[in-house]
Amino acid sequence: MVYPRADIEIRQQLETTIFGRLGSKLLDEVVACAKVERYEVPSLLNAAGEPLEWLRLVVRGHLEIVARQASGKEVVISDHGAGAWATWLPCLIPSAPDQDYCCTADSVFIALPAKDVRHICERHPKLYPLILAEIGQRQRLLMEWAGQSVLVGPEQRMAKLIHILARAQNLTSSPCTLSVTQNRLAGLARCTRQSANVILGALEKRGLIGIAYGKCDIPDLSKLATFAEDEATEKL
């Protein structure tokens, strides 16, 4: 089969996902309904209270799930970077999310119609265990962050957040580079930009990270993890 150039690019991205693990026939079905989305500026993708119509694979940038209060206060409760799907449960269980789905500037996604994804899963039930495994992995990371982040000091808390984000972006070898801004780290850590800068500077002095524009270099993931989990560090 000869594929158009756009389909070849989509296929290459999807081959490394769960859709590429069950054969070319299934992958053909997914590519046939997929489209590429590009956003130059931050954009609202799906408003709270509206059914999720698209399942998105993040190719570049970030997709944020944002909770908002009537007063206007908002907080990012989940951040999806390159390689992540956003999100499986509202796609498979068609109930409207209570949060806004937003993207950062210069974001690129491969989008699949949620209704088509559900039909594909019905025809290929072997997808369900793979999807559940992805949901479970993200849930474990969220629970790990929720459980440990309240038990440690500010530096360890930030180190833990960086380590979890690295794992969420499938960074497993050292050295590696996490795609994240200081402003994003501050928001996810629930602290001010000024406080985040101080904490990140302290981690840099320890040699655990290197901060540059839009990224965080991690010389050694295992050392970062050890620091984040060492109870004695709080006393230093």
BELLIN-V443775 format. One line per field, one symbol per residue. ss: DSSP state (a for helix, b for strand, c for the rest). phi: phi as a letter, one per 30 degrees, with the letter a starting at -180 (. if undefined). burial: # if it has 9 or more other ideal C-beta (glycine too) atoms within 8 Angstrom, else .. A space follows every 50 residues. Layout:
# BELLIN-V443775
ss = ???
phi = ???
burial = ???
This chain:
# BELLIN-V443775
ss = ccccaaaaaaaaaaaccaaacccaaaaaaaaaabbbbbbcccbbbbcccc cccbbbbbbbccbbbbbbcccccbbbbbbbccccbbcaaaaacccccccb bbbcccbbbbbbbaaaaaaaaaacccaaaaaaaaaaaaaaaaaaaaaacc cccaaaaaaaaaaaaaaacccccccbbbbccaaaaaaaacccaaaaaaaa aaaaaccccbbbccbbbbccaaaaaaaaacaaaaac
phi = .cceedddddddddddcddcccjddddeddddcdbccbbdbebdcadeic edcbcccdcbibcccccbcddjdbbdcabccejccbbdddddcdcdddbd cbbddhcbbccceedddddddddbdddedddddddddddddddddddddd cbdeddddddddddddddchcbccdbbcdacddddddddibddddddddd ddddddidbbcbdiabdcdbddddddddcddddedd
burial = ......#####.##..####.#...######..#.##.#.....##.#.# .#.######.########.......#..####.#####.###.#.##.## ####..########.###.##..#..#..##..##..#..##.##..##. .#..###############.#....###.#.#.######.....###.## ####...##.#...#######.###.###...#...
